[in-house]
Amino acid sequence: MKSIKELYRIGTGPSSSHTMGPRKAAEMFLERHPDAASFKVTLYGSLAATGKGHMTDIAIIDTLRPIAPIEIVWQPKVFLPFHPNGMTFTALDNNNKVQENWTVYSIGGGALAESSHPTIESPDVYGMENMTEILQWCEDTGKSYWEYVKECEEEDIWDYLAEVWATMKDAIHRGLEEEGVLPGPLNLRRKASTYYIRATGYKQSLQSRGLVFSYALAVSEENASGGKIVTAPTCGSCGVMPAVLYHLQQSRDFSDMRILRALATAGLFGNIVKFNASISGAEVGCQGEVGVACAMASAAANQLFGGSPAQIEYAAEMGLEHHLGMTCDPVCGLVQIPCIERNAYAAARALDANLYSAFTDGMHRVSFDKVVQVMKQTGHDLPSLYKETSEGGLAKDYQQM
């Protein structure tokens, strides 16, 4: 498995797979062909189906057009075998002769892959690749998950996580202040500031849940408007982790160091899913995005409250299990409906998973690894119209951008 730095990517929304990944691919291709006379980019499958709503074309054009003219070709009905988010970059010379065709895939969370090289960005740093093995390591050594992260990552991981945490908090603060309508044809009004104001008027029990909602909405609305966020594990699910951690720090006065350790633990669980299954909505549906975000936040919360390794694993398992089968059906191809509300709801469910696990001894029948396997198979069994194509589910009968 790779560094959790590749799970927590700092960038701009609205989509890690449809915006951040294609932009990165365009930058890499441009480095290889800085003297090209023109470019052609063909988008396939989900990238083509919901690319306009997710600003895929804008991300690519903004990168390549300053150097040479570019043509975008949309192929929403063509799904390449390796992954639904395929794209082919073509560089041409002054005689319109092809210099290179490069097919690359945006596999979720901003990560890129080639069919012959599933990972093309950095080396693996983790020796253990499933949670059962890591949990046993924790039991044998008496250490926690974040300590395993510390042993595998480079020394600068804590500085990086500090930047991640600062970016998450900034997104909450900005999102709570912003008002108005989000970009796109849905004319969806921002709700975070209203939820925050209303929550402060309730008594403690209801106020707590309302504040969590407002924090998740704030980050998700920032993402939907192209603001700076952190993939956790994706842009579409970026509101869950910040909402839970910010709420717990504000209400329980946890130190920044404890928050960073919780981020490390959550990143490890997200990495397990990314390596053994997928965090791409186009490949496995929203269970791989919001479901994984809920699992990560559940693990982080349980660690903050002193959970044992077994209890932390149980909390994460519940966070993912109860999102199994969730489809990715963005209305009009936008990361707004139902994505934003799902972030708020998943943040609340993460706190419930933490509480449920805290009442147990951590023993349970279905392991986190088993749920990851089931999620992967469930995602593959879902028809493509439920995997970020905006052709089915809630998106049916709505015209895409």
C-alpha positions as CSV (number, residue, x, y, z in Angstrom):
1,M,0.0,0.0,0.0
2,K,1.1,3.5,-0.7
3,S,1.5,6.5,1.7
4,I,-1.6,7.9,3.2
5,K,-0.4,11.2,1.7
6,E,-2.0,9.8,-1.5
7,L,-5.3,9.2,0.2
8,Y,-5.4,12.7,1.8
9,R,-4.8,14.9,-1.3
10,I,-5.1,18.7,-0.9
11,G,-6.7,20.2,-3.9
12,T,-9.8,21.8,-5.4
13,G,-13.1,20.2,-6.1
14,P,-15.6,19.2,-7.2
15,S,-14.3,15.6,-7.9
16,S,-11.1,13.8,-7.1
17,S,-11.6,11.2,-9.9
18,H,-13.2,13.5,-12.4
19,T,-11.3,16.7,-11.8
20,M,-8.1,16.2,-9.8
21,G,-7.1,13.0,-11.5
22,P,-7.6,14.3,-15.1
23,R,-5.8,17.6,-14.2
24,K,-2.8,15.6,-12.9
25,A,-2.8,13.4,-16.0
26,A,-2.9,16.4,-18.2
27,E,0.1,17.9,-16.3
28,M,2.0,14.7,-16.7
29,F,1.3,14.5,-20.4
30,L,2.3,18.1,-20.9
31,E,5.7,17.4,-19.3
32,R,6.3,14.8,-22.0
33,H,5.1,17.0,-24.9
34,P,5.8,20.6,-24.1
35,D,6.3,21.3,-27.9
36,A,3.1,19.7,-29.2
37,A,1.2,21.6,-31.9
38,S,-2.1,20.4,-30.6
39,F,-3.8,17.9,-28.2
40,K,-6.7,15.6,-28.4
41,V,-8.2,14.0,-25.3
42,T,-10.8,11.3,-25.5
43,L,-12.9,10.7,-22.3
44,Y,-14.6,7.3,-21.8
45,G,-17.3,5.8,-19.6
46,S,-18.1,7.6,-16.4
47,L,-15.6,10.4,-17.2
48,A,-17.5,11.2,-20.3
49,A,-21.0,10.6,-18.8
50,T,-20.6,13.1,-15.9
51,G,-17.5,14.9,-16.9
52,K,-19.2,18.2,-17.7
53,G,-20.9,18.4,-14.4
54,H,-17.7,17.6,-12.6
55,M,-15.6,20.0,-14.8
56,T,-13.4,17.3,-16.2
57,D,-13.0,19.2,-19.5
58,I,-12.2,22.5,-17.8
59,A,-9.5,20.8,-15.7
60,I,-7.9,19.4,-18.8
61,I,-8.3,22.5,-21.0
62,D,-7.0,24.8,-18.4
63,T,-3.8,22.7,-18.2
64,L,-3.2,22.1,-21.9
65,R,-4.7,25.1,-23.8
66,P,-2.1,27.6,-22.7
67,I,0.4,25.5,-24.7
68,A,-1.6,24.4,-27.7
69,P,-5.2,24.0,-29.0
70,I,-7.1,21.0,-27.6
71,E,-10.0,18.9,-28.7
72,I,-12.1,17.0,-26.2
73,V,-14.0,13.9,-27.5
74,W,-16.8,12.4,-25.3
75,Q,-17.4,8.6,-25.4
76,P,-19.9,8.0,-22.5
77,K,-21.0,4.6,-23.9
78,V,-17.5,3.2,-24.3
79,F,-16.1,1.6,-21.1
80,L,-12.5,0.5,-21.3
81,P,-11.8,-2.9,-19.5
82,F,-9.4,-1.7,-16.8
83,H,-11.6,1.0,-15.2
84,P,-14.7,3.1,-16.0
85,N,-12.7,6.3,-15.8
86,G,-10.5,6.0,-18.8
87,M,-9.0,8.7,-21.0
88,T,-6.6,8.8,-23.9
89,F,-4.3,11.8,-24.4
90,T,-2.9,12.4,-27.9
91,A,-0.2,14.8,-28.9
92,L,0.1,15.9,-32.5
93,D,2.9,17.8,-34.3
94,N,2.6,20.6,-36.9
95,N,1.8,18.0,-39.6
96,N,-1.0,16.6,-37.5
97,K,1.0,13.5,-37.0
98,V,0.5,11.6,-33.8
99,Q,3.5,11.8,-31.4
100,E,2.0,9.7,-28.7
101,N,-1.3,8.1,-27.5
102,W,-1.4,7.6,-23.8
103,T,-4.3,5.9,-22.1
104,V,-4.5,6.5,-18.4
105,Y,-7.2,5.9,-15.7
106,S,-8.4,8.0,-12.8
107,I,-9.1,5.3,-10.3
108,G,-10.5,7.3,-7.4
109,G,-9.2,9.8,-4.9
110,G,-7.1,11.6,-7.5
111,A,-4.9,8.6,-8.1
112,L,-3.9,7.5,-11.6
113,A,-3.1,4.1,-13.1
114,E,-2.2,2.4,-16.4
115,S,-3.6,-1.0,-17.3
116,S,0.0,-2.4,-17.4
117,H,1.1,-0.4,-14.3
118,P,-1.8,-0.3,-11.7
119,T,0.2,2.3,-9.7
120,I,2.3,4.9,-11.5
121,E,2.9,7.6,-8.9
122,S,4.9,6.3,-5.9
123,P,6.3,3.2,-4.3
124,D,4.5,1.1,-1.7
125,V,5.4,1.8,1.9
126,Y,3.2,-0.6,4.0
127,G,4.2,-4.2,4.4
128,M,0.8,-5.4,5.7
129,E,-2.2,-5.0,3.4
130,N,-5.2,-6.1,5.4
131,M,-6.8,-5.1,8.7
132,T,-6.8,-8.6,10.2
133,E,-3.0,-8.7,10.0
134,I,-2.6,-5.2,11.3
135,L,-5.0,-5.8,14.1
136,Q,-3.0,-8.8,15.2
137,W,0.2,-6.7,15.0
138,C,-1.5,-4.2,17.4
139,E,-2.5,-7.0,19.8
140,D,1.0,-8.5,19.7
141,T,3.0,-5.3,20.2
142,G,0.5,-3.4,22.4
143,K,0.6,-0.5,19.9
144,S,-2.2,1.3,18.1
145,Y,-2.9,1.8,14.4
146,W,-1.4,5.2,14.3
147,E,1.9,3.8,15.6
148,Y,1.9,1.4,12.6
149,V,1.5,4.3,10.3
150,K,4.4,6.1,12.1
151,E,6.6,3.0,11.5
152,C,5.8,2.8,7.8
153,E,5.7,6.5,6.8
154,E,8.5,9.0,6.4
155,E,9.2,11.4,9.3
156,D,7.4,14.3,7.6
157,I,4.0,12.5,7.8
158,W,3.0,14.5,10.9
159,D,3.8,17.8,9.2
160,Y,1.7,16.7,6.2
161,L,-1.2,15.6,8.4
162,A,-1.0,19.0,10.1
163,E,-1.4,20.7,6.8
164,V,-4.3,18.3,6.0
165,W,-6.0,19.2,9.3
166,A,-5.5,23.0,8.7
167,T,-7.0,22.7,5.2
168,M,-10.0,20.8,6.6
169,K,-10.6,23.4,9.2
170,D,-10.2,26.2,6.7
171,A,-12.8,24.6,4.5
172,I,-15.3,24.4,7.4
173,H,-14.7,28.0,8.3
174,R,-15.1,29.2,4.8
175,G,-18.2,27.1,4.2
176,L,-19.9,28.4,7.3
177,E,-19.5,32.0,6.2
178,E,-20.5,31.5,2.5
179,E,-24.1,31.9,1.4
180,G,-25.9,31.9,-1.9
181,V,-26.3,29.3,-4.7
182,L,-23.9,26.6,-5.8
183,P,-22.8,26.5,-9.4
184,G,-24.8,24.6,-11.9
185,P,-28.4,24.3,-13.2
186,L,-29.9,22.9,-9.9
187,N,-29.8,26.3,-8.2
188,L,-29.1,24.6,-5.0
189,R,-28.7,27.0,-2.1
190,R,-25.9,26.6,0.5
191,K,-27.2,25.4,3.8
192,A,-24.2,25.2,6.1
193,S,-24.5,28.7,7.6
194,T,-28.3,28.2,8.2
195,Y,-27.8,24.8,9.9
196,Y,-25.0,26.2,12.1
197,I,-27.1,29.2,13.2
198,R,-30.1,27.0,13.9
199,A,-28.1,24.4,15.8
200,T,-26.8,27.0,18.2
201,G,-30.4,27.6,19.3
202,Y,-31.1,24.1,20.4
203,K,-30.3,22.4,23.7
204,Q,-27.1,20.3,23.9
205,S,-28.4,17.0,22.6
206,L,-29.8,18.4,19.4
207,Q,-27.2,21.1,19.1
208,S,-24.5,18.5,18.8
209,R,-26.0,16.7,15.9
210,G,-26.9,20.0,14.1
211,L,-23.4,21.3,14.4
212,V,-22.0,18.1,12.9
213,F,-24.4,18.5,10.0
214,S,-23.3,22.1,9.5
215,Y,-19.6,21.2,9.4
216,A,-20.1,18.5,6.9
217,L,-22.3,20.7,4.7
218,A,-19.7,23.5,4.9
219,V,-16.9,21.4,3.5
220,S,-19.1,19.6,0.9
221,E,-20.5,22.9,-0.3
222,E,-17.0,24.3,-0.6
223,N,-16.0,21.2,-2.7
224,A,-19.1,21.6,-4.9
225,S,-18.1,25.2,-5.7
226,G,-14.6,24.2,-6.6
227,G,-13.0,25.3,-3.3
228,K,-9.9,23.9,-1.6
229,I,-10.5,20.7,0.3
230,V,-8.8,17.4,1.3
231,T,-9.8,14.1,-0.3
232,A,-10.9,11.8,2.6
233,P,-10.9,9.6,0.7
234,T,-12.5,11.5,-2.2
235,C,-13.8,14.9,-3.0
236,G,-17.3,13.7,-3.1
237,S,-17.0,12.4,0.5
238,C,-14.7,15.1,1.8
239,G,-17.1,16.5,4.4
240,V,-17.4,13.5,6.6
241,M,-14.0,13.3,8.3
242,P,-13.6,17.1,8.9
243,A,-17.1,17.3,10.4
244,V,-16.5,14.5,12.9
245,L,-13.0,15.6,13.9
246,Y,-13.8,19.3,14.1
247,H,-16.9,18.6,16.2
248,L,-15.0,16.4,18.6
249,Q,-12.1,18.8,19.0
250,Q,-14.5,21.7,19.6
251,S,-16.7,19.8,22.1
252,R,-14.1,17.7,23.8
253,D,-11.0,19.8,23.6
254,F,-8.8,17.1,22.0
255,S,-5.3,18.4,21.2
256,D,-4.1,18.8,17.6
257,M,-1.7,15.9,18.1
258,R,-4.5,13.5,19.0
259,I,-6.4,14.7,16.0
260,L,-3.4,14.0,13.8
261,R,-3.1,10.5,15.2
262,A,-6.8,10.0,14.5
263,L,-6.2,11.1,10.9
264,A,-3.4,8.6,10.6
265,T,-5.6,5.8,11.9
266,A,-8.4,6.8,9.6
267,G,-6.0,7.0,6.7
268,L,-4.9,3.4,7.3
269,F,-8.5,2.1,7.1
270,G,-9.1,4.1,3.9
271,N,-5.9,2.8,2.5
272,I,-7.0,-0.8,3.1
273,V,-10.1,-0.2,1.1
274,K,-8.3,1.6,-1.7
275,F,-5.8,-1.2,-2.0
276,N,-8.1,-4.2,-1.7
277,A,-11.2,-2.8,-3.3
278,S,-11.8,0.7,-4.6
279,I,-12.7,4.2,-3.5
280,S,-14.0,5.1,-6.9
281,G,-17.7,5.8,-7.3
282,A,-17.4,5.0,-11.0
283,E,-16.2,1.5,-10.1
284,V,-18.1,0.5,-6.9
285,G,-20.7,3.2,-6.3
286,C,-21.0,5.7,-3.4
287,Q,-20.3,2.9,-0.9
288,G,-16.7,3.3,-1.9
289,E,-16.8,7.1,-1.3
290,V,-19.2,8.1,1.5
291,G,-19.2,4.6,2.9
292,V,-15.4,4.5,3.2
293,A,-15.4,8.1,4.6
294,C,-17.9,7.0,7.3
295,A,-15.7,4.0,8.2
296,M,-12.6,6.3,8.4
297,A,-14.4,8.8,10.6
298,S,-15.8,6.0,12.8
299,A,-12.3,4.7,13.4
300,A,-11.0,8.1,14.1
301,A,-13.7,8.9,16.6
302,N,-13.4,5.6,18.4
303,Q,-9.6,6.1,18.8
304,L,-10.1,9.6,20.2
305,F,-12.4,8.2,22.8
306,G,-9.9,5.6,23.9
307,G,-11.1,2.6,22.0
308,S,-9.0,-0.6,21.8
309,P,-7.7,-1.7,18.4
310,A,-10.6,-4.3,18.2
311,Q,-13.2,-1.6,19.1
312,I,-11.7,0.8,16.5
313,E,-11.8,-2.0,13.8
314,Y,-15.4,-2.7,14.8
315,A,-16.5,0.9,14.5
316,A,-14.9,1.1,11.0
317,E,-16.6,-2.1,10.0
318,M,-20.0,-0.8,11.0
319,G,-19.4,2.5,9.2
320,L,-18.8,0.7,6.0
321,E,-21.2,-2.2,6.4
322,H,-24.2,0.0,6.7
323,H,-23.4,1.8,3.5
324,L,-23.1,-1.4,1.4
325,G,-24.9,-1.2,-1.9
326,M,-25.1,2.6,-1.9
327,T,-25.3,3.8,-5.5
328,C,-23.5,6.7,-7.1
329,D,-26.2,8.6,-8.9
330,P,-25.3,12.4,-9.1
331,V,-28.3,14.5,-10.3
332,C,-27.3,16.3,-13.5
333,G,-23.8,14.9,-13.1
334,L,-23.1,17.3,-10.3
335,V,-21.5,16.6,-6.9
336,Q,-24.5,18.2,-5.1
337,I,-27.6,16.0,-5.0
338,P,-27.5,13.5,-3.2
339,C,-23.8,13.9,-2.4
340,I,-23.8,16.8,0.0
341,E,-26.6,15.5,2.3
342,R,-24.9,12.1,2.3
343,N,-21.8,13.6,3.8
344,A,-23.8,15.2,6.6
345,Y,-25.7,12.0,7.3
346,A,-22.6,9.8,7.2
347,A,-20.9,12.0,9.7
348,A,-23.7,11.4,12.1
349,R,-23.6,7.7,11.4
350,A,-19.9,7.7,12.2
351,L,-20.5,9.1,15.6
352,D,-23.2,6.4,16.1
353,A,-20.8,3.6,15.0
354,N,-18.2,4.9,17.5
355,L,-20.8,4.9,20.3
356,Y,-22.1,1.4,19.5
357,S,-18.6,0.0,19.4
358,A,-17.7,1.7,22.6
359,F,-20.4,-0.3,24.4
360,T,-18.9,-3.6,23.2
361,D,-15.6,-5.4,23.9
362,G,-14.7,-5.2,20.2
363,M,-15.6,-8.8,19.4
364,H,-17.9,-9.3,16.4
365,R,-18.5,-11.9,13.7
366,V,-17.9,-9.9,10.4
367,S,-14.5,-8.4,10.0
368,F,-13.6,-5.1,8.3
369,D,-11.7,-7.1,5.7
370,K,-14.8,-9.2,5.0
371,V,-16.9,-6.1,4.5
372,V,-14.3,-4.6,2.1
373,Q,-14.5,-7.8,0.0
374,V,-18.3,-7.7,0.0
375,M,-18.2,-4.0,-1.0
376,K,-15.9,-4.7,-3.9
377,Q,-18.2,-7.6,-5.2
378,T,-21.3,-5.5,-4.6
379,G,-19.8,-2.7,-6.6
380,H,-18.9,-4.9,-9.5
381,D,-22.5,-6.4,-9.5
382,L,-24.1,-2.9,-9.7
383,P,-25.1,-2.0,-13.2
384,S,-23.1,0.9,-14.7
385,L,-26.1,3.2,-14.6
386,Y,-25.7,3.3,-10.8
387,K,-22.0,4.1,-10.9
388,E,-21.4,7.8,-11.6
389,T,-23.0,7.8,-15.1
390,S,-26.1,9.8,-14.0
391,E,-28.3,7.4,-16.0
392,G,-30.2,5.8,-13.1
393,G,-31.4,6.1,-9.5
394,L,-32.0,9.6,-8.3
395,A,-30.4,11.1,-11.4
396,K,-32.9,9.4,-13.8
397,D,-35.0,11.8,-15.8
398,Y,-32.7,14.8,-15.1
399,Q,-30.8,16.2,-18.0
400,Q,-27.0,16.4,-17.4
401,M,-25.0,19.5,-17.9
